[in-house]
Amino acid sequence: MPDQPPHAHQILDPATEEVVATVPATGASEVDAAVVRAAAAQHRWGSAAPADRARLLRRFAAVVDDHLEELARLEVREAGHTLGNARWEAGNVRDLLDYAAGGVERLTGRQIPVAGGLDITLLEPLGVVGVIAPWNFPMPIAAWGTAPALAAGNAVLLKPAETTPLTALRLAELALEAGLPEHLFQVLPGAGEVAGRALVEHPGVAKIVFTGSTRVGKEIMASGARLVKRVTLELGGKSPNIVFADADVERAAAQAPMAFLDNAGQDCCARTRILVQRTAYDRFLELLAPAVRSVVVGDPSNEKTQMGPLISRTQLDRVRGYVPEGREAAIRGSAPDGPGFWFPPTVLTDVPADDPALTEEIFGPVAVVIPFDDEEDAIRLANDTEYGLSGSLWTRDIGRALRVSRAVAAGNLSVNSHSSVRYSTPFGGYKQSGVGRELGPDALTAFTETKNIFISTEA
Ligand code: NAD
């Protein structure tokens, strides 16, 4: 823990380095007080009529909808997201709240046939849930945990990332405006080592939903284990994009750039290992080069921009560590000069198997292209990683699409597409990409305890 944790965080616009706001940091004792208030609010919320909970969550969704543009513009300022992405992200929060509201009254238990009586299972709220969010998708990822946790009858304490607390704080205000009970959803901005750690170590917090680095995820799992704390972890990725020679190679090459450049590559699902069948390799690279160079990098508030800056100087330095000045790149796009945390789209080839650019999550606009020989080779390369979050494969052969999808050890695969995230389908990782699943029809269940009750019918 740092000797002197900061008492406030300056929020910088990553495109200009201007100070957007200064946000006080929550201390450990303030986390304690927030847990007490949340527990009281949860007590009432958990026993409220499900229809009332659903109605309030729908109202929250409607209020978010009324503020979509404001939320999106705030995300552009604090996170450097392109306006188009930020609008989608604010809409995703609304949709998640709506979808979760629909789940409140469908959170049914079971009646299981047994001898001598009646057996029922109830799905009860956990209590107070801590959501620790990252800076790469501050709004959606906060809502992935928050919306189903609230719907299942819990209170939520949300700890946003140090660099991106503003949309989270605004969402908490909108929740109150929508009529959600006070203290049910509180946002605790501050340092991970202080406010985040306090949530993880607090006996009054029943579960932690964490999205971020695999290193911190492991620490949270280890320290949470002291209290047998429930955890959902969404961690890193190094996802493959497998292009077979029988695919529509033109389409695969046209769509490959944004699969690793979206959000400037700061995406745990980024397809950063592009595996191309050797017979199509040269053709693919020929098509990829103009596609990468035509990506519009610049002012994220401009509607035409496709890629903005990295989040911070720290992240920029981290990315430069993998691709230092002078390192040869097969393809290099452009990026603005001057202030802001800019790094150009970059594609590396002929990379040794143990190069960190190939084995580690860079979280920047950098991909590596590797040739493979056949299906078996593609699967071996795709699985040659400690991660297993996402992946794509391009082929016209339906049998191959299914074989390879089943053989790749990852939680989210797409065929002839790069789409991984929908609020209505489950999302999460194999191996060191995480534990548990978010989103989809079972999202609420992850925020419940199952209680089994047997009632004797013996006379
Ligand atoms: P991080 O894991 O340190 O931060 C994520 C969140 O965890 C933040 O809210 C942070 O304040 C909090 N946190 C940090 N230490 C904590 C602790 N000890 N206890 C509780 N909470 C804690 O991520 P980072 O340093 O901002 O980014 C580093 C790298 O992590 C990136 O380069 C990227 O590779 C990866 N990352 C992945 C994702 C993802 O979606 N998988 C998101 C962000 C970062």
Boltz pocket constraint, residues with backbone or C-beta under 6 A from the ligand:
constraints:
  - pocket:
      binder: B
      contacts: [[A, 132], [A, 133], [A, 134], [A, 135], [A, 136], [A, 159], [A, 160], [A, 161], [A, 162], [A, 190], [A, 191], [A, 192], [A, 193], [A, 195], [A, 196], [A, 197], [A, 200], [A, 211], [A, 212], [A, 213], [A, 214], [A, 216], [A, 217], [A, 219], [A, 220], [A, 234], [A, 235], [A, 236], [A, 237], [A, 267], [A, 268], [A, 318], [A, 361], [A, 362], [A, 363]]
      max_distance: 6.0
